[in-house]
Amino acid sequence: MQLYINGDPAADELLNDDPTALMLGMLLDQQVPMEWAFHGPHTLQLRLGHLDAAKIAAMPEDDVVAACCAKPAVHRFPASMGRRIHALCAVLADEYGGRADAIWADGPDGAELKRRLRALPGFGDEKSKIFIALLAKRFGIRPVGWEAAAGVFADDQPRSVADIHDEASLALVREWKKAQKAAKKDKQDRAL
């Protein structure tokens, strides 16, 4: 079951087919609606003509920032996110041969995968947990211990992008987030 988030077939296809696009979407997924964040890689690909991490890392940072800031911007904070995209692509180029999927392709256990994700620019604890759940639930990448590494995002509650595979599941996640906000709780069921 693959990811459905944009309602834009080309943008969703890119996320499902390109691990770098998926990782960039996750990077952008903060302080904007999920649909906007996960559409960002498609917008960036159209502007750059590619999403090759090594090529992006080799670009001047200002050029990446300019591509992110062009209208419509890829994020609410396009300059900041453009710098993060550039930094993330530099790590992918330097440490993973320019391939986002190299982070998990050698079969690390859940704890090691989480450690690798946490070391990436823009990937904190929660984002790393969500990405592990996203890989497991939508793409069948389930290293030993992924549930523990993903925490509550491994459960069956539709709470994040990891739980979205069609319009109905997208609506369930939106409803759950709205209810959490009303209850003054975060995505991990902690009080705000």
VEXNU-467447 format. One line per 4 residues: number of its first residue (from 1); their letters; for each residue x, y, z of C-alpha. Coordinates in pm, whole numbers, padded with zeros to 5 digits. Example, Ala and Ser with C-alpha at 12.3 -4.5 7.8 and 13.67 -1.06 7.14 Angstrom:
# residues 2
1> AS> 01230:-00450:00780  01367:-00106:00714 $
***
This chain:
# residues 192
1> MQLY> 00000:00000:00000  00167:00316:-00114  00140:00674:-00006  -00147:00895:-00117 $
5> INGD> -00135:01254:00000  -00165:01517:-00269  -00453:01417:-00489  -00202:01510:-00760 $
9> PAAD> -00111:01184:-00933  00228:01310:-01056  00329:01436:-00711  00213:01116:-00538 $
13> ELLN> 00385:00899:-00800  00712:01084:-00739  00687:01021:-00364  00614:00653:-00422 $
17> DDPT> 00891:00603:-00678  01176:00826:-00557  01316:00778:-00205  01485:01120:-00219 $
21> ALML> 01150:01285:-00296  00992:01096:-00007  01267:01208:00230  01242:01570:00112 $
25> GMLL> 00867:01561:00166  00922:01439:00520  01180:01713:00574  00928:01976:00463 $
29> DQQV> 00651:01831:00681  00643:02087:00960  00441:02403:01018  00250:02355:00691 $
33> PMEW> -00031:02120:00586  00094:01772:00494  -00032:01810:00139  00178:02122:00088 $
37> AFHG> 00489:01965:00242  00469:01647:00036  00396:01838:-00284  00721:02031:-00236 $
41> PHTL> 00947:01764:-00392  00738:01764:-00710  00754:02143:-00730  01129:02134:-00674 $
45> QLRL> 01176:01864:-00937  00988:02074:-01192  01207:02374:-01113  01540:02193:-01106 $
49> GHLD> 01466:01927:-01366  01570:01653:-01120  01590:01553:-00755  01940:01410:-00772 $
53> AAKI> 02082:01462:-00422  02442:01482:-00542  02354:01745:-00802  02154:01946:-00549 $
57> AAMP> 02444:01925:-00301  02681:02050:-00572  02463:02352:-00645  02530:02680:-00469 $
61> EDDV> 02305:02692:-00163  02159:03023:-00284  02035:02854:-00603  01852:02588:-00403 $
65> VAAC> 01704:02857:-00180  01593:03055:-00486  01422:02745:-00630  01239:02695:-00301 $
69> CAKP> 01139:03062:-00274  01002:03099:-00627  00624:03139:-00636  00449:02929:-00527 $
73> AVHR> 00700:02866:-00249  00765:02506:-00148  00709:02589:00219  00590:02857:00456 $
77> FPAS> 00959:02921:00535  01113:02855:00192  01458:03003:00251  01514:02809:00572 $
81> MGRR> 01384:02490:00413  01593:02549:00102  01904:02556:00322  01790:02237:00497 $
85> IHAL> 01726:02065:00163  02075:02163:00050  02226:02034:00377  02028:01708:00363 $
89> CAVL> 02135:01647:00004  02498:01713:00103  02477:01440:00368  02308:01204:00121 $
93> ADEY> 02583:01275:-00133  02873:01249:00112  02759:00956:00326  02509:00759:00117 $
97> GGRA> 02627:00783:-00243  02355:01036:-00322  02080:00781:-00252  01825:00832:00024 $
101> DAIW> 01736:00462:00017  02097:00375:00104  02004:00481:00458  01795:00165:00494 $
105> ADGP> 01902:-00056:00200  02173:-00239:00395  01913:-00365:00644  01987:-00183:00967 $
109> DGAE> 01770:-00270:01264  01510:-00019:01382  01738:00144:01639  02018:00195:01387 $
113> LKRR> 01776:00328:01125  01646:00578:01378  02002:00679:01468  02083:00736:01099 $
117> LRAL> 01769:00942:01045  01829:01151:01359  02174:01239:01223  02020:01399:00912 $
121> PGFG> 01965:01775:00895  01605:01856:00989  01521:01512:01129  01445:01524:01499 $
125> DEKS> 01305:01247:01715  00940:01269:01606  01015:01313:01237  01249:01012:01249 $
129> KIFI> 00981:00800:01417  00720:00904:01160  00956:00829:00872  01029:00480:01009 $
133> ALLA> 00652:00419:01033  00608:00558:00681  00868:00318:00541  00710:00024:00726 $
137> KRFG> 00342:00094:00667  00347:00226:00313  00657:00064:00159  00701:-00265:00346 $
141> IRPV> 01046:-00172:00480  01022:-00325:00825  01359:-00377:00989  01375:-00577:01309 $
145> GWEA> 01262:-00349:01589  01092:-00092:01366  00787:-00077:01593  00994:00022:01896 $
149> AAGV> 01190:00274:01687  00867:00427:01550  00699:00446:01891  00328:00532:01883 $
153> FADD> 00348:00590:01507  00368:00211:01464  00016:00165:01604  -00308:00141:01408 $
157> QPRS> -00432:00490:01500  -00437:00705:01184  -00217:00984:01321  00044:01074:01058 $
161> VADI> 00140:01064:00693  00247:00703:00754  -00122:00610:00775  -00238:00769:00449 $
165> HDEA> -00302:00553:00144  -00621:00703:-00001  -00865:00992:00039  -01052:00821:00323 $
169> SLAL> -00738:00759:00528  -00624:01117:00464  -00958:01237:00604  -00917:01011:00911 $
173> VREW> -00573:01155:00984  -00707:01509:00947  -00998:01430:01184  -00767:01271:01439 $
177> KKAQ> -00528:01570:01432  -00821:01807:01479  -00943:01605:01777  -00592:01598:01925 $
181> KAAK> -00566:01974:01891  -00902:02019:02063  -00785:01786:02342  -00457:01980:02364 $
185> KDKQ> -00249:01673:02277  00028:01620:02024  00071:01341:01768  00225:01119:02034 $
189> DRAL> -00074:01163:02268  00124:01389:02503  -00039:01692:02663  00060:02020:02505 $
***
